[in-house]
Amino acid sequence: MKNPLKSVMLTVVATIIVATIVAPIANAQSVKKTIKQPSTIEIPFTLDRHLIVLKGNSGKGTEEYDIIFDTGAAVFVLSEDFVSKQGYALVGKFKGMSPEGKEMGEKSIVKVDNFSFKNFPISSDATVEKKEMIFSPTAVGIIGLAAFEGYIVSIDYQNRKLVLTKGVLKAGRNVMTLNESPILEGNILLNGKAVKAHFDCGAPSFISIPVRLKDKCAFKTDPRVVGKAMTIGGEMDILAAQFDGTISVGSVTMKDPQIELVTANFPAVNIGYRFFIKNKIRIDVKSKRMSIEPNS
């Protein structure tokens, strides 16, 4: 293994993909906001490596807790220790599944109705996970876009803040339509061939392509193993290569980019953090639209 640091980071990629895509979303989570909110809300964040970390409050106390914001998260996830400390009530259970179709065991669901980010209240069901599945040593949970439905969510990496704007993202040249999916998913083009992609700001990679999609790709360099990662289905190889041709993500087209191949049987291409920081991205979950514009 030539680059141990990259191997560690890629291990996190695989773990995040497995841990945050759990189903069924319809039974696992509901998000409701009953308090009238201002039209624009800014929530500061810090970065733990590539992970976006928000500060939140539980109940009326002043103590703040770290929560990872991840566009690859299908449900609100909280650690067992935090759930126990807060005394959240159990409201159900379900069987979790990995992206590869592997069972992840029975998961508990609790009701959370007293959490907030900078006075932005969250009332939601949450899935309970082991602390090691939260990925940041200080974080007590992971939250996705479903919590902010009804807002256009902009991730401002330069100024370290989420900007929530009430309204609808209108169709336009830089706006792509999202798929009907509990996570952030849309179609991209690999040399003109449409494939599904998961937009996952919690993954440190740029573009990761499952090996099973290799027939839709051409490469300028032979793929070479640069690391390994563990998933619920076992160990997988991570390979690096230079794509031969174009990858189009919305209105953004990349010529001969460096990409990664993963040997696990993931259902879609993964678009990670290194793509997010290169572009201005706004997401409207309710209207199933996302705008992507390159940074100046």
N, C-alpha and C positions, 0 to 999 in steps of 0.2 A: 504494500500500500504506500504510494509515494507522498501523499499529503494527509497526515493524520488529522489535522484540523478540519479539512474538508470532509473527511470521513465522518467525523463527529457531527458536523452540521447536517450532512445528508441523512444520518441516522435520525435526527430530529424531524427531517422532512417526512420520512416514512411513518414515524410514530404519530405525528400530527394528523396525517392523512387517515390513518387507521382509527385514531381515538376520537376525532371530532365528527366523523360521518357515521352517525348512528341513526337507527330508524325503529319504528315508524314515527315520522315527525308529527303526524296528525294526532297520535295518541300520546306522544312523549312530551309535547310542549304546546302551550298556548301563551300568547303574549297580549296583555291588555294594558291600556293606559287610560285612566278615567279622569285624570286631572288635566285641565286645559293648559297647554304648553305654549311658550312664545314661538314666533315664526322661525327664529334662528337661535341655535344653542351651540356653544363651543365647549368641547370637553377636552382638556389637556391630556396628553399622554407622554410617557417616557418609552424608550426602547430598551428591551433586554435582548441584546444581540439583534435579531431581526424581528422580535415579537413586540407588538403594540401593547402597552400596559396602561390601563386606566385606573384611577383611584375612585373607589366607591364607598358609600356608607351603608350600614345595615341598621335599621331601626332609628332611634333618636339619638344614639350615641355619637360621639365625635371621632371615634376611632375609624381610620380609613383602611381599606383592604385593596390589594392589587387584584385586578381582573384582566386577563388577556382578552383583547378584541381580535377576533379571527374570522375573516370572511369565509373560511373553510369549515366553520362550525355550524352544524345543522341545528344544534340545540344548546341551551344554556346548561353548562356543566359546572358543578361545584364539588369541592373535595369532601370526603367523608368527615374529616376533622372539623371543617368549617360548618357543615350541616349539623353535626352533633353539638357544636358550641352554640349555634343559633337556635337549635331546637325546632327546626322546620318540620312541619307535619308530612308524613308519608301519605301520598295520594294514589300511588299505583306502582306497578312494575311492568317491565317489558323485556324482551330478548334483544340484545344489541347485536348488530351485524357489521362486519368490516366491509370495506369496498370490494374485497375479493369474495364476498359471500360466506365468510367464516363466522360462526357464532362466537360472540364475545361474552356470553354468559348473561345471567339475568341482571338487569339494572333497576335500581330504585328511582322513583320520581317523587320529588317533594314540591310543596307549594311555597313560593317566595313572593311575598307581597309588601316587603318593607325595605327594599334595596333601592339605592339611587346613585346616579352619577351627577355631581354638581347640581343637585336639585332636580334632576331628570329622573322621575320615578320608574322603576321596573316592577311590573307585576306579572309573574311568569312561573310556569312549572320549570323545574330544573332536574337534570339527570345527575345522579350521585356517582362519583368516580374516585378511585384511589389517588392519593396525593401525587404519586409519581407520574400520573397521566396528565398533570397540569403543565409540565414543561418548564415553568419558571419557579425557582426556589421560594420566591416571596408570594406568588399568586395563589389565590384560593379558588379560582375558577376560570372558565373560558366563556365568552359570550359572542354571539354572532349577529348578523344583520337583522334577524327576525325581531329583536328587541326594539329596533328603530324603524319599524314599518310605518309608512305614512310620511317619512322624511327622506329627502335626498341626502345621502351620506357621502361626504367628501373627506378623503384621508389626506391631510396636509402634513407631509413628512418634514418639510422645511421648517414649519412653525410648530411642529409637534402638537397637533390638535385634530380631533374629529370635528367637522363642521356639519351640523344637522340643520337642514333647511326645509321647512314645511312646504309641501307642494308636489308637483308632478314634473318629472323630467320629460321634456317634449322630444318627439322624434326629430332627428337631424342627421347631418352628414357624419358626425363623430359618435353617433349613438347606435349601439347594437341592442338587439332584442335578446333577452335572457330566456333560457329554457324553463319549463315548469319543473322546478326541482327545489327541495328544501335547502340546498346550498347554492352558492353563487356559480351558476353554470351557463355556458353559452357555446355556440359553435364557432370554431376557428377554421382556417384553411391551411393545410399543408400541401404546398405546390398545387393549390386549387381544389384539393379534395377536402370536403367538410368532415370534421371530427369534433366530438365533444371535448370541452375543456372545463376544468374546475379552477376558478380564480381564488387563490388561497394565499392571502397575505401572511399567514402564519408559517408558510414553508419558505426556507431560506434560498431556494433555488431560483433560477430564471425560468426556463421551460423544461419540464421533464416529460418524456414521452414513453409510454409502456412499450416494451419490446414487441408485443403482439401487433402494434401498429407500424412495425418496421417496413411492411410492404407499401405503406403510403409515403415513405420517406426515401430520400437519396442523401448520400453523405460524401463530403469532400475528403474526409479522413476516416479511417477505420475506427469504429467505436472501441474504446479501451477501458478496462475496469479501473476506476479511480477510488472505489470504496465499497463497503458493504453496509447494509442496514437490516434491522430486525423488524418484522411486521407480525401481526397476529397469525399469519400463515407460515411464518418461518423466515429464514434469512434470504435476502435478495442482493444481487449485485447492482452497483451503480456504475454506468459507463458514460464516458464523455465522447463527444464527436462534434464535428462541424457540419451543420446541415448544408445540403447542396440545393439551393433554390430559395423559395420565399415561404415565410410563415406570416400569415395575415391574421391579426387580432383586431377585430373591428376595422377602423380606418387606418390602423398602424400596420405597416408592412415592413418586415425585416428580411434583408438579403443575406443569405449564408450565415445565420447566427450560430454561435456555440450553444449546444443543447446537451441535455443528459437523457440517457435511456435507463429505464428501471425494469428489472426482470420480473417483478411481481405483477400479478394479473389485475392491475388497477383498471377501472372502467373508463378512464378519460385521461387526457393530457392534463398536467398540473402546471398552472401559471403562478409563480411564486413572488416573494418579496422583491427580488431584484428586477422584476418587471414593473411592479407597483411603484417603486421609487423613481423609475425612469419616466413615468407618465402621470398626468393629472387624471384621476379616476373619480367619477361621481356615480353613485348607485341608487336606484329607485326600486326597492324590492317589490313594492306593491304593484307598480306599473310594469315590472319585469323589463327594465331598461338600464343600460349602463353606458356612460360616455367615457371615451378614452382619447386623450390628447397628449402628444409628447411634451415633456417639459421644454421650455425655451432654453 
